Structures are given as structure tokens and as C-alpha cells.
Amino acid sequence: MDIDSLLEDNRANWDDRAAIHVASGYGIEELVADPTAISDVVSQDRDRLGDLSGADVIHLQCHLGTDTVSLARLGARRVVGLDFSGESLANARRIAGRCDAEVEFAQADVYDARQAVSGDFDLVYTGVGALCWLPQVRPWARTVASLLRPGGRFLIREGHPIQATIVDDISDGLRIEYPYFEQVEPLTWTQTESYVGPVGGAPAISHPTCHEWTHGIGEVVTALIDAGLVIDSLEEFDHMRWNAWGDAMVADADGYRLADHPERVPLEYVLTAHRPQDR
Ligand SMILES: C[S@@+](CC[C@H](N)C(=O)[O-])C[C@H]1O[C@@H](n2cnc3c(N)ncnc32)[C@H](O)[C@@H]1O
């Protein structure tokens, strides 16, 4: 199957997921009800993001825009959310409107983001289930760099590729089953339920086939350096935003961590970088 067909499967799958995620809650009503509220994901990085007053910000793979609205509420001057799913963006526009947040939304494949959006940015933000949908990390890194003005910053919070290598049922231990390094061939799944679990009254996923790729930490770091960015920090965490392993995980303010010896395996990472002034 060619890459365009794989990505088209993913786009149709994400169009289906949008309505399910809206129906699941997704923190939307909390953002609407309180004009000072920001999403849990953005809250985790508030100190790392720093003062966004007057900044131009782009959020790649913004989905329903809950994190995008949150970035706007941190004082950014211009905020753009980009995604290839029209249904995600239709909902994102509605949600941003209900939140009275000024956000532009652009529909494009992330690899085409530079052509799809005008202007340069002080911050490129992405993550939490974004990179796994992209076949190659190097053109993505070049896209990120091309969107930044000199001195501009990049922040990604993402699922750790080590976590992605481990079997779905860990009752017999943390066994490695899936690739750590980027492969040409995707992992192809058929899922009639999204990661939010069953949602009463929501439409079914009618395009259940989707394709994912893993990108090792070294591959991500090297791609960003080769694209001209300077890496400022790389943190790894024993917790993640979604529950990958059911009863084997416990929930707390950070998300989910292994109930038993969480120090064994990294589940999420945050990387920050910047485009140097003198490029
Ligand atoms: C799990 S969401 C990540 C956003 C955010 N963490 C959230 O949960 O709201 C993944 C998003 O990536 C988008 N996406 C996947 N592949 C893409 C691509 N090649 N170009 C642009 N968007 C893509 C999907 O449409 C989806 O909205």
C-alpha cells in the first residue's frame, strides 16, 4: 500500500474519532465554563512554555483544539491549530468559538504545514499521540524548523517509544513485541473503539483501519538537530496521559503510571529545542 493510501486511512479514521471524542467529554465543557481554564496537557507544561504574551504559536496535529485554545489563553498573539482531519477541525472551530478564543485553524497534512500556513512562529507545539501517525520523522523535523523564526522555540510532549514497543496485555510482564526504531512498514490496527473507551450515544468508527509508526528517541533528536534546531532539554517520565495497560495502571494528577514498579519503563517524554538566531 502506498503512503498516500495509508494516510488517507488515518484521516478517515480520525474524522470518525472526532465525534466520539466530543461525546466523551475531552475536557471541553471545563474549558467553555471557565475562561481561565487550560487543558490538563498544557497545564503540565505551563512552566516549560513560559510567558507566551505576544507570541505567534502553531499547534501541529491539534485535533479538537482543546490544547490550542489553552495556548491562546496563555496570552499568545496569534494561535494556529493545524490538522488533516476536517471533522476534528469543524469541532475545534465550534469549541474555540464557545470558549471565545481567537484561534485560526488550517487543514493540511503536517508535512505540508509550511505551505499551508503563512508567517513564522515563536513557538511550535505538538504531541500526546501525534508523532505515531507520521511515517517519517526527518521531514517532520524539517517542517517544524521551517515554521520557526530565528530564536523560536519548539516543545513536544509525546508518548515514549519504549512504551510503544511493549505488548498490550502486560499480565505476563513488560514483554517487547513492537519495533522501537522507525520502520517503513506501519503497524496496522483495526479498532472499532477509540482510546477514550466506549461512549454511549456516539457514532461507531466506520473506518476502523489505521496505521502507526514508532520513532526512537535518537531518531527524533537527530532529525531535529539535522533540521537546524538546538536541543535544550529532554525529560522522560514514568507516567502518561492515557491508560495503556488497564488495571495494571493507577491514575493520579500526572495521568497514569504502572501500579507495580513504575521506575522500570519510560512512558512519556518532553523535548524542548530552539532555532538559533544566527542560522
Ligand atoms: C491524538 S490527536 C493529538 C492531539 C492532542 N494530543 C489531542 O489529544 O487532542 C492526533 C491528531 O493527529 C492528526 N493527524 C494524524 N496524522 C496527521 C497528519 N499526517 N497530518 C496532520 N494531522 C494528522 C489527527 O487528525 C488527530 O487529530
PDBQT file of the ligand as one rigid body, heavy atoms in Angstrom, charges set to zero:
ROOT
HETATM    1  C1  LIG A 301      -4.270  12.141  19.450  1.00  0.00    +0.000 C 
HETATM    2  S1  LIG A 301      -4.527  13.567  18.450  1.00  0.00    +0.000 S 
HETATM    3  C2  LIG A 301      -3.212  14.548  19.078  1.00  0.00    +0.000 C 
HETATM    4  C3  LIG A 301      -3.720  15.898  19.563  1.00  0.00    +0.000 C 
HETATM    5  C4  LIG A 301      -3.899  16.109  21.032  1.00  0.00    +0.000 C 
HETATM    6  N1  LIG A 301      -2.898  15.474  21.801  1.00  0.00    +0.000 N 
HETATM    7  C5  LIG A 301      -5.269  15.708  21.490  1.00  0.00    +0.000 C 
HETATM    8  O1  LIG A 301      -5.438  14.595  22.013  1.00  0.00    +0.000 OA
HETATM    9  O2  LIG A 301      -6.183  16.500  21.336  1.00  0.00    +0.000 OA
HETATM   10  C6  LIG A 301      -3.842  13.122  16.859  1.00  0.00    +0.000 C 
HETATM   11  C7  LIG A 301      -4.223  14.116  15.761  1.00  0.00    +0.000 C 
HETATM   12  O3  LIG A 301      -3.259  13.990  14.704  1.00  0.00    +0.000 OA
HETATM   13  C8  LIG A 301      -3.936  14.220  13.484  1.00  0.00    +0.000 C 
HETATM   14  N2  LIG A 301      -3.105  13.681  12.405  1.00  0.00    +0.000 N 
HETATM   15  C9  LIG A 301      -2.710  12.394  12.238  1.00  0.00    +0.000 A 
HETATM   16  N3  LIG A 301      -1.896  12.302  11.164  1.00  0.00    +0.000 NA
HETATM   17  C10 LIG A 301      -1.785  13.549  10.637  1.00  0.00    +0.000 A 
HETATM   18  C11 LIG A 301      -1.100  14.090   9.536  1.00  0.00    +0.000 A 
HETATM   19  N4  LIG A 301      -0.356  13.304   8.727  1.00  0.00    +0.000 N 
HETATM   20  N5  LIG A 301      -1.191  15.414   9.290  1.00  0.00    +0.000 NA
HETATM   21  C12 LIG A 301      -1.963  16.223  10.080  1.00  0.00    +0.000 A 
HETATM   22  N6  LIG A 301      -2.650  15.750  11.149  1.00  0.00    +0.000 NA
HETATM   23  C13 LIG A 301      -2.556  14.430  11.432  1.00  0.00    +0.000 A 
HETATM   24  C14 LIG A 301      -5.283  13.539  13.665  1.00  0.00    +0.000 C 
HETATM   25  O4  LIG A 301      -6.250  14.016  12.771  1.00  0.00    +0.000 OA
HETATM   26  C15 LIG A 301      -5.588  13.853  15.125  1.00  0.00    +0.000 C 
HETATM   27  O5  LIG A 301      -6.412  14.981  15.209  1.00  0.00    +0.000 OA
ENDROOT
TORSDOF 0
